[in-house]
Amino acid sequence: YKDVTISLDWNTYIISSLVTGTRQPVTQVMPSGLQVLTWAFATGTCDSESWGGANPSSFVSANINAFVAAGKKYIISTGGANGVFRCDTDSGFSTFLARYSSSSLVGVDFDIENSMTQSDITSLVQRV
């Protein structure tokens, strides 16, 4: 997975990497054999998620088309050790999925950590 906040271009919200020594869009530095990247971690709620403070609509517009154009796939990962992702309604989850929907979206990962309650977990499971 790629913690999208590490090396993120905070001016453009493009998921980036410093693996080459200079910041470049991650789609340009992914090895050719690596076809899928997990974007980690969306936190908050399904109708108001955050990517480490990045606005979701700006984040989406900066990255989805780039992944599609590069022929790369992505998985949306929620939660993580430092955050919680909650979704209590089917309509909220449908809206969340629609925001990230493209021909390159191949899955959603729920990273369930210690701070999530059983009720939070049950609610997420009910959405899928």
Number of C-alpha atoms within 10 A of each C-alpha: 13 15 17 23 20 12 19 21 16 13 7 13 23 24 24 23 23 14 12 8 7 10 15 18 19 22 23 13 14 16 9 9 6 9 15 17 19 19 20 21 28 27 21 18 18 23 17 15 22 20 19 19 11 19 13 19 13 12 19 17 15 15 19 22 14 19 22 16 10 14 13 19 20 22 18 19 21 25 22 20 12 11 19 23 24 23 23 17 15 15 13 17 19 14 14 18 16 10 15 21 14 15 14 21 20 14 13 16 14 18 17 17 14 10 13 17 12 9 11 16 16 12 16 19 11 11 14 9
